[in-house]
Amino acid sequence: MEKYQSMSDTDRSFDVQFWQNAGIEAIFEAAWEMLQDYYLIRGKDASELRLQRTVEAFRKIQS
């Protein structure tokens, strides 16, 4: 799907339809790529993204 329009056009119906047709996996994949790009642009190590860290230890929280 493609649509060419000016940046000032505020009608987002095409965007909504595109992502609804793409499905959950495509939405997650696009979000993940944006997160990786953000880390790379900021000069951070993209392999240390919070969503992929492993658990190192469990502790009981004192209440």
SVG drawing of the C-alpha trace seen along z (x, -y; Angstrom):
<svg xmlns="http://www.w3.org/2000/svg" viewBox="-10 -22 38 37">
<polyline fill="none" stroke="black" stroke-width="0.4" points="0.0,0.0 1.2,-3.5 -0.1,-6.9 1.6,-10.2 0.4,-13.3 1.8,-16.5 3.2,-16.5 0.6,-19.1 -2.3,-16.8 -3.8,-15.7 -6.0,-12.9 -4.6,-9.8 -7.2,-7.3 -4.7,-5.7 -2.1,-5.2 -4.8,-3.5 -5.9,-1.2 -2.3,-0.4 -1.3,0.7 -4.6,2.6 -3.9,4.5 -0.3,5.1 -1.1,6.9 0.4,7.2 3.7,8.7 4.4,6.0 3.6,3.3 5.9,4.8 8.7,5.2 8.4,1.6 8.5,0.4 11.5,2.6 13.4,1.2 12.6,-2.4 13.9,-1.5 17.1,-0.1 17.6,-3.2 17.1,-5.4 19.9,-3.6 22.2,-3.8 21.6,-7.5 22.3,-8.3 25.5,-6.3 24.2,-3.7 24.8,0.1 21.7,1.4 22.5,4.9 21.6,3.7 18.0,2.8 15.8,3.1 13.3,5.5 16.0,8.1 17.9,8.1 18.1,11.3 17.2,11.6 20.3,11.8 18.8,12.1 15.6,12.3 15.1,10.6 12.2,10.4 10.9,6.9 10.7,5.9 7.3,4.3"/>
</svg>
